[in-house]
Amino acid sequence: MKIKKRVQGHDIILDYRVLKKYPHFTRYKVYKMLSKTKRLFLYTTCLTSLQIKDIKNAGYILTDEEVFN
């Protein structure tokens, strides 16, 4: 899942890669996209389906079809 955020006037693309799925949440590794092939690991995080909906409603651009299935 890729999320495009605007931070201090700059667009940043964060790439969320699924680490493991649990019954109530999913654990992600978060990378910052430096170019189309290079990425920089930032941190790991856990998100529920409600948190993903909140991110979408906040105006961030989500690009991943499998999250909403």
N, C-alpha and C positions, 0 to 999 in steps of 0.2 A: 504494500500500500504506500503510495506516495502522497505527501501532504505538502502543499506549497504555502509557506507562511511569509508574511511581510514583517521584518524585524528592523527597526530603526531606519526605515525607508528602503531597505534592500529585500529583494525576494530570495528566500532560502527554500530549497527543496529538501525535505526530510524523507528518507526511505525507511519504512517500517517493515522489517522482515520477521515472519512468524518463527519463534523459537519453539514454543510448545503450547498446545491448546489444552485447557482445563475445562471442567464443566461450567464454571461461572465467569471465567476470564481467559484472555489469551496473553501470553508473554511474548514481547517483541524486542528485537535488537534494533536500535535506531541509528541510522547512518546519515551523514550530511553528504549530499551529492556535490562533488567538486567538478565533474564533467560527466559525459554520458557513460563512461566506463569506470571512472575513479570515484571512490567514496571513502569517507572518513568515519570510523566508528565513534559514536558519542556516548551512548548509555543503553541500558535495558530498562524496559518498563512493562507494566501490566495494564491492559485496558479491557473494560467490559463493553458489551454491545451498546449500552446506554451512553458510555463515554464517547464512543465513536460517533453516535448520533449528535451528541453535544458539540463535538468538534465540527461536524458538518453544519450544524445550525449556527455556529459562531462565524461562519463565513470562510473557513479554510477550504481549499480545493482538494478534494479526495479523488484519487484515480486508482481504484481497484474494485473489480466487480465481485470478487469472492467474499468481501466483507459483508455485503448487503444481502447475500443469499439466505 
